[in-house]
Amino acid sequence: MNSRERILNTVLGKKIDRLPFFFYFGPWGETIERWKNEGLPQDREWHEDFGFDAGIAVVNVNLGYCPDFGYMQVEERDDSLIVRDRSGILKEIRKHGTSIPRFIDYPVKTPSDWKELKKRLNPDSPGRFPDNWEELTEKYNKGDKVVQLGTWPYGLFGTLRDMMGVEELLVSFYEQPELIHDMMDYLTDFWIAIYEKVCKDVKVDCIHMWEDMSGKDGSLISPKMVREFMMPDYIKIKKFAEKNDISVFSLDTDGDCSELVPLYMECGINTIMPFEVAAGCDIVDYRRKYPDLCIMGGIDKREIARGKDAIDRELERINEMFKYGKYIASLDHLVHPEISWQDFCYFVNKLKGMIGVKQ
């Protein structure tokens, strides 16, 4: 069984030789720099020597602005820069190192702003497909990787928060509901128009949505709002997937997603990630509640930084997951710089043994 078959069968609950072995979330850049000082060979990629499965290939097609806003430095300060990024977001960033930016301004505040922005969201714009598209299609169709359409930052809530900012978006659900409906409905039709072009050439396995719409205390919007604003569009995407024999509909949302999971599943979403432990997500509990859901992630990234004993305890905590299908083991987000190369290697090799990957 190759990697593509193994992952798809895992999601669908079909027969597999073993669970998949790959990490959807890789390390931060700072993590790589640390590892190079701790034994990762300078000429090797971090993942090369672990024997990971082939994993997922994201289709190289532009699902966003075309043209984008370009990147522009607006102001330089002592320790930071004010920049406008390619998504049109004005923000303050540190000159050195990585941190969460301070967001200052966003492209959409009013219906007229949205009308102007839609000019950059024409599915027929030249340049959405790369020049080597024919070469890529052959690679996708003949390859061992699951072929996925969509990735960060493309989702209904997820994309709108980058267009409006979280606070403005949340207020607009109440004060400008017609605008939010129009934005989500338009984006759905816009993406489906591009999906149709891709599916003429590529056998797609997965449609993926990025929806960072949960915090530590739960969903940022009510289940009622999800039903009104988002579910009709998810269902439309699911119908497209079924029409084109796309068997995986996956979704990424951080935080406590307990209110959202049953709604997502009702829309036909069958894979959810990353089940952030710090927000109270317990994948063993989710498995018992939702046996038909494929769960990805759920291993506490914080514990992997605390040494072998903590790693052993964390893997024992989720050991029950390996007794069932429909699980893709992974950390609950990117591999952060507090994790040493030695501890990461110990974790990966122990996980490898629990999955049953032949050495």
N, C-alpha and C positions, 0 to 999 in steps of 0.2 A: 504494500500500500504506500503510495507516495504522499508527500506532505499535503498537497491540495485535497486529495481524497480524504485523508485523515481528519483535516480540519472541518471540511464540509460534513462528513459523517458524524463528527462529534457534535456539531451544532444541531443536526437533524435527528440525533439519537439513533443513528444506524450503527451497524457493526464496525468496530475499529480494532486494529491490532494493539493499540495503546493510545493514551491521551496525547495530544499535540505537545511539542516542546519547543517553544519560541517565546520571545518577549515582545509584546506589542509596544511597550514603553521602554525606550533605551535610556542611556545616561545623559545627564547635562554635560555641556562642554567643560565646565569646571571639574566634573567628576573624571572625565577622560584625562585632563591635565594631571590630576592627583594620581591617577592610576599609572600614568607613564613614569611618575617618580617612585612608584612602589612595585614595579616589576612588569607592567604591561609593555611588551616589546614595542619600540618606537615605530617599527615597520609593519605592525599588525593591527587590524581592526579589533575592537574589544570583543566581538562576538565570534571570531574566526575559529577558535580552538575548542569550543564547547560542544560541537556536534548538534547545534540547533537545527530544527526543521526549517524548510525554506520559508515558511511564514506567508506574509501578505505582500502583494504588489499593488500600490495605489496607482490607478490610471493617471497618466500625465496629461491632464486636460484642465484648462483654466475654467473653474466654476465660479470665479469672482469677477472683479472689475476688469474691464478691457476697453480702454486702457485703465491702468491703476493710477493713483495719484502721484507716483514717484516718491522718492525719499528726499526730504529737504531739511537742512539744519536752519532753524529760525533764530536761535540765540545760544551763545556759549556763556556758561557760568563757571564759577571756580571748580566745582566738582561734578557738574552735570551739564547736559545739553537739552535745549528745547527743540524738538524735532516734529515734523509732520511725516507720518509713515505712509506706506503705500496704500493703506486703507483709508487715508484721509484723517487719521486720528492725531490730534495735537497732544504731545505728552512730554514729560520731563524724565530723562533717563540718566543713570550714572555714567560717568566717563569710563570707569574701570569696574569690571566685574558685572555680574548679573543680579538684578533685583526686580521686584515688581515696579513698573513705571508709575509716575503720578500722572493720571490722565487729566487733561485740561479741557479738551473740546472734541466734538464728534461731528460727522457730516450732516446728520439729520436731526432737525428739531420740529419741522413743520411739514405739512403735505407738499408745499412747493419745493422744499429741500429734497424730499423723496422723489418728486417728479424729475428734478434735475439729475439726481443720482441714477435713476433708471436708465439714463442714456449710456451709462457704463455697463449696464447689465442686459445687453442684447445677445441672445444665444447665437446669433449668426455673425457676430463680429469676427473679422479676420484675426488670426493669431491665437484663437482658443486652442487649436491643436498644434503640436510641435511639428517642425519640418520633417522629422524622422518618424512620423506617425506610422507609416507602413511597416517600417522595421520594428517598431514597438508592438504593433498588433500581432505580429508573428511571435514575438517574445512572450506576450501575455497568453496567447492561445496555446502555445506549445510548452509553456513553462510549468514548473512544479509549484508555483505560488498561487494562493487564492487571489483572484483579481477583484479589487475593491474600487468602487466609484465613490468618491467623497472622503474627506478627512477634515481635520481642523483647518479653517474656522467656519466650516459650512454646516449650518443647522438653522432651524427656524428661530428659536430663542437665541441660540448662539451667535448667529450672524447679525441679528438685530441688536444685540448688546454691543457689538463692534460698530454698528452704524449710529447708535443713539447714546450709548453709555447705559450702565445698569439702572441708575436712578431714573433717568429720563424715560427709559423703556418701561419700568414698573409703573410709573405715574401715568404713562400714555395708555396702558391697558384700561385705565379708568377715564382719562380725560380725552384721549384720541383713539377710541376703539376702532373706528373706521379705518384710520391710518394703519394700525397694527394688522388688521385683517387684510388690507390691501398689500402690505409689505410681505406678509407670510404667504399669501395666496400667489402673489406675483413670483416670489422666489421659487416656490414649488413648481410652477409652470415653467419657469426659466430653466431650472435644473433638469426637469423631465425632458425639455426640448434638447438639451445637450446630451442627456443620457441616451436618447433615441439615436442620436448620431453615433455615439460610441458603440451602442449595441448592434449597429449594422456591421461593424468590423470586428468586435471583440466579444468573446463569451465571458460575460461578467458573472461573478459568483456572489458579490456582496454589494449592497448599498449601505453607506455609513453616514450617520448624522452626528455632529458634535453639538451637544446641548448642555453647556455648563450652566445649569439652572437650579442647582441645589447648593445649600450651605450646610454648616454643621447642625443647624436646627431644622433642616428640612427644605422643601421646595420653596423657591422664591415667589412662585405664583400658586394659586389654589388649584386643586384638581378640577374644579368647575371651570376655571379659565383655560386649563389645558384642553378640556373637552370642547370648549367653544372655539378657541383660537387655533389650536394646533392639531387636534386629532383628525379633523377632516382632511388636512394636508398630508399627514402621515398615512392615512388610509389611501389617499390618491397615489402616493409613492408606492405603497404596498401593492396596489393593483397593477401599477406599471411593472413592478418586480415580478409578480406572478405571470403577467403576460409575456415577459421576456425570460422566463425560467431562471430567475435570480433567486436562489434559495435562502440567502442570508440577508437579514435586515438588522443592522447593528447600530448601537447608540452608545455614546460616551457622555456621562455626566458625573461630575465630582459631587462630594458632599453626601448628605443623607437623602437617598432617593427612594425611601420606603413608600412614600405617598405616590410616587410616579411609576414605579415598576408595573403594577397591575394595569395602569392606563396604557403604558407603552405596549405591553403584551396584547392588550385588547386591539391595538392598531396593527398587530402583526409583526411587531419588533420581536425578534427571537434571540438576540444576543445583546447583553448589556455589560458595560465596564465602567470604571475600574473598581467600584465598591470600596470606597476609602474608609479604612479602619478607624482613623482618627475622628471620623464623623459618625461612628457607631455602626458601620456596616459589618455584619457578620455573615460571611458567605455560607457557612454551614446552616445558619438559620434561614437564609434566602433559599438554599437548596431544598430544605424541608417544606417551605411554603410554596415554592414554584418549581416543581420537578420538571416542567417542560421548558424552562428557560436555560439557555446556554449562558453560563457565568464566566467572565474573564476577569482575572485580577484577584483582589481581595487579600493579598499577602502584605502585611504591614511593613512598608519600606523603612519605618523608623527602627524596627527591631533588627533589621539586617545590619545596621550600623553598630549594634551593641555586642557583637562577638558571637562565638560559636554556641554558647549556651542559650542565648536569646534566640538565635536562628533555629536551634533545635526545638525550643518551646513553641515558636511561631509555626513551624511546619507541623508539629504535633497537633497544634490547635485546629488546623484545617485538614488533618489527615483523612477525615471522613469523606472529603471531596473526591479523593482518589478511588473510592469504591464505586463511584457512579460515573456515567458518561456526562456529556454536556458541561464539561469544565475545561477551561484553558488556563493553566496555572501561570500567574504573573504577579509582579508587584502592583500595588494599588496606585501607582503613578510612575513618573520618571525616576531614574536612579539618582539620588541626590549626592552631593559631594562629601557628606559625612560618612559614606560607606567606603571602607577601604577596599583595595584590590584583593587582599587576602580574604577578607570576610565575604566579598562578592563571589569569589571563586569557590569558597566553601559552600555558600548558599546554593549556587547554581549546580554544583556537582552533587550535593545532597538531594536537591529537587530532581535532578536527572535520574538518580537511583529510585526515588519514590514513583516517578512516572513509569519507569521500567525501560528506559532507553538503553540499548545495548552499548556497552563500553567499547 
